[in-house]
Amino acid sequence: MTTTATGVDIARFYYEQRHAVAEDAPMLRALIDAVNAPNDLAPTQWSQWYTIALGFRPDLIVELGRAKGNSTALSTQAASRLGGTRVVSLCMSKDWQQDTQPRLAGIVPHGWFDRLDARIVDILDVDYERLLAGAGRVLLLWDAHGFEIAETVLGRILPLIAGRPHLVLMHDIVDNRYAPLPRSYEAQPIWKGSTWNAGGGPSLARVNIGWMNSLQDQVVAIADFAWRNGFEIGSADHEFTQFFARQPSAAREMAEALGDEFFAVEAHFAFFSLDGVQVPMHFPAVSRRLRHRCDAVVRDIHPRRWLPRRPRWPRTIETPPVPWHYAAVMDCEPRGTVPAGASPLLRVRLEVSNGPVGLGLLNTDQSKFTDSHRVLPQAREQSVWLSPTRESRVPVRLVFHAWDEPVAGRICIEDVTFVW
């Protein structure tokens, strides 16, 4: 049996909170201008997410992915209006602290930042049980992408909030029943996940799963999760379009109160809750959590160069614009003693820009990779986990290389460690 996505009526929130948006419009405009990232979240989406926060009345808003901070700012403004709400924002990006927060300081009232905990952290490393402890109503803003993030949301966060009122909003998902999206491939290849093209930019290939149209990997994971648990993912485009089509007078009131600046039925986000889903619920397994680490001793193999006893980080590597070409090869071994029976992972913290790159571990005779990962450019630090096996060298041989298209990539390595 399939249930609806949630008993929460986001369209009614939009309509009922129109006066709050109109009253706060000067502040919202100032926040939008200060964040200065209109391509990430349009003003109409600001008002839609703002009214959902006000209508749902969470005591905790958790934001996964912050970047410049559109949803960070609107969530903190909603928390200020609600009075009893906290905001915890998780992201590796430093843009908020370095750029956005200083611009907001001269705009917002005293104490505005007190409700916000904006952390520079790897979303995969957070103790969510501790973060969510004591929260009664949780609004989760899921705007960080990739299968590892999806595994964390579906396998670690949702089991913790399934028993309490909650709502999950997911950006970058379009309802192809309402958006003027072409059925043709538009000269694009089939969607192979979130990839980068030969010009060094994100691929424009999109995937359609049911009504959902997206560039992002998470759309596959959430469609699979919804089917396994017998519920439907909600479409904001559908909810707003249907609600205001049934009530033309409400649409006129919204237009009068907010104008085109803050009112539109186009939304381009999805939502769901597990409220009402029959038990038992089915959650994916999550990779083991790692609690111990030691530094790596790193020795350059290619290109050869002298290194101090302790490698100096950060370190930058450029991959040539030649598919699969090796840019650097290093031997890595633990500096300390790894306990007998432990299965350590090699963790590489890095930032990638310009084009996709590959990381891999070679087997003993260097004939193949025993573990390999593609890493896409992102405006934040990433962690790549590699699993040494019996076929790997001891010490393990780590390779940084170009990916499958003639695009140069730039890798800034923050550190290399063994973790178990």
Phi, psi and omega in degrees: 000135179256131178256169176290165186296324183187154174279357180283131181260091184291331179292321178293322175303315182302314182290312186290334182263014182299323181291327177294320178295315180299318180293322183267005185306316179301318178293318179299318178299317180296320178294316179300316180295321182290319178293318174058050176221062185295336179285342178277323180206116183286159178305323178295324177290325172306309183294324180295311180292326179297315181290328176294317178299317180292319182286322181285332177055057177288155169265350175218128172249123178249124181249122176255105184097120187238315184052232181292331173110032175302301183289336174297312182293315182291326178293319180291323175295319177296319178298322178296321180288320181288322175096325184243025187247138173253152176236126174243117183249127185241123181192151175277345182293143177258007185300320182298308183292322186275324188245307190284312184301317177300326178288328180285336187303327180273001184251316189275156180286165178302135179089355183299320182284350186296334182273357185251132171241093182264107186258139170266102191204153172283121183303330181287341187261001188282143173275093186286332176298318178289318181299320186269357182301129176086352180284135181264316179232127188239127171253119182252120178260105187259096182233015172257141192248168178112157183291327179294320176295317179300318178299321179294316180295309187284329185259340182243316185279311184300320177300333181280334184251358183298331183270007179225159179303132182203161178211136180244125175251137183230118182279170172066031175232120186254141175274108186286000172281340185241330182277145181281065182265136182288148173279337179289162178283351179053043179064016176265149174289173176296153180292128180239031188095176179290107184235173178241145184269180184295340179275001178090003179253173180293143176294144179267002178296136182238161179237144177247122175230106188063229179277348188277131176235127186202161170270344198262148181299326189298338182298327177291314183296319183285328176295317178297315181297318180296318179296316182298330183255005170069038175224166181255139173288134180276145178250120177295321176304315181293313183298313182292316182298313182291319182299311185279340173290324179286336185231077181303327180294325177294321178297320179294320178297319179296316180297321180291320184283323190241338183067183180293341182297318186237005178234127174198150175274341174289132185228318176061043169213160180244167181205159173195167172213154175267004175301127179090352178286134183291143175270155002283144174272156184242117182243145179290151172292152182237142179305148183301147176275143186248133188240348184236148181210158170212153181295159178256141167273121186243132178231127180288132173255316178213131344291146183288137174199160179287137175235144173295167181304320175254120181299144181264122177244151001284164181221138185251136177233136176251128174269142178286158180281052181231120183308131174068005183291133178289131176259327180202145175229130183226145168265133183230134174217153182298138176285327179256190181266127175268128183303146177300136180091345178285151178242084186290150171253152174264120180254124177245116176264127187205165169239135181241135179224165176076300182212164180292151178226170177237147172234140179203160174251131180272149174284182189299317181269009176061028181269342182200164175274134173272340175206138184211142181223139168270136180236123181268151176299135175215153180274045179198164175287144179233156173247129176247129183252125180243139185254103174296141177235181178295337179278348179282157175291158169235108001294163182287145180257115185258131183240135170249128185214165173290161179267207194271005179233158183283067180233128177285139176241153179241125184243124172251107182276122179274318171189165176232125182220159170261135185226139177212000000 
